[in-house]
Amino acid sequence: MIWNNWSDFFAMGGYGLYVWGSVTVVFAVLLGEVIELAWRGKAIKAELLLARAARQRGDRKQAR
């Protein structure tokens, strides 16, 4: 498909709303996935730090 100007490109032959709406939804979902992974990574790191601290406290109690 050849477009004469940017307006034709964005209109996508009359299907622009569907095309650009779909593109927007895909990017929103991908952004949400990246944010969720970052939050999950932070939670896992915090949980590992707590587990390590608890294990170290347990090791000290056994050494006494």
Sequence and secondary structure as in RCSB ss.txt:
>XXXX:A:sequence
MIWNNWSDFFAMGGYGLYVWGSVTVVFAVLLGEVIELAWRGKAIKAELLLARAARQRGDRKQAR
>XXXX:A:secstr
   SSHHHHHHGGGTHHHHHHHHHHHHHHHHHHHHHHHHHHHHHHHHHHHHHHHHHHHHHHHH 
